[in-house]
Amino acid sequence: MLKKYISILLVILSILLIIAFTLQPGSASAALAMHFVNVIAKVNNKLNHTTADWYAFYILVRKFAHSVEYLLMGVASSFFLVWGKKRPFLLAVVFCAVVSICDQLSKIVVPGREFDITDIPFDVMGYLIGILFVYVARHEWHKFKLR
């Protein structure tokens, strides 16, 4: 029973994380992405003694941030939906897809943010990897217990 409550808490926390990032104004979101780009650029400059055009990398950082937050959502929702359900991983996919679309739609009302259809494939990639991770881990755990 404790595991179920922990999994519910993880789902709630992952949703709150997504909401927190979604409700950031566009300028705050851009500044956060630039922080990561600058850190990586400094490391690159020290290692390679080169500079590069970082705009394309900035876009990738922003897109892959979606994958990271939805990977967490995929893992959390998979754990939550495993208990007593048939096809829990299909339910996790549907749940994450609904959250992803709601996330994109809610950006319409946030200053400096907009619905961006190109974010959705990165959301999908993240939650599918998270769900697949839980599926494989669960399968391996059952095999281990049978030994």
Secondary structure as UniProt FT lines:
FT   HELIX           2..22
FT   HELIX           26..48
FT   HELIX           55..82
FT   TURN            83..84
FT   HELIX           88..106
FT   HELIX           107..109
FT   TURN            111..112
FT   HELIX           117..119
FT   HELIX           120..146
//
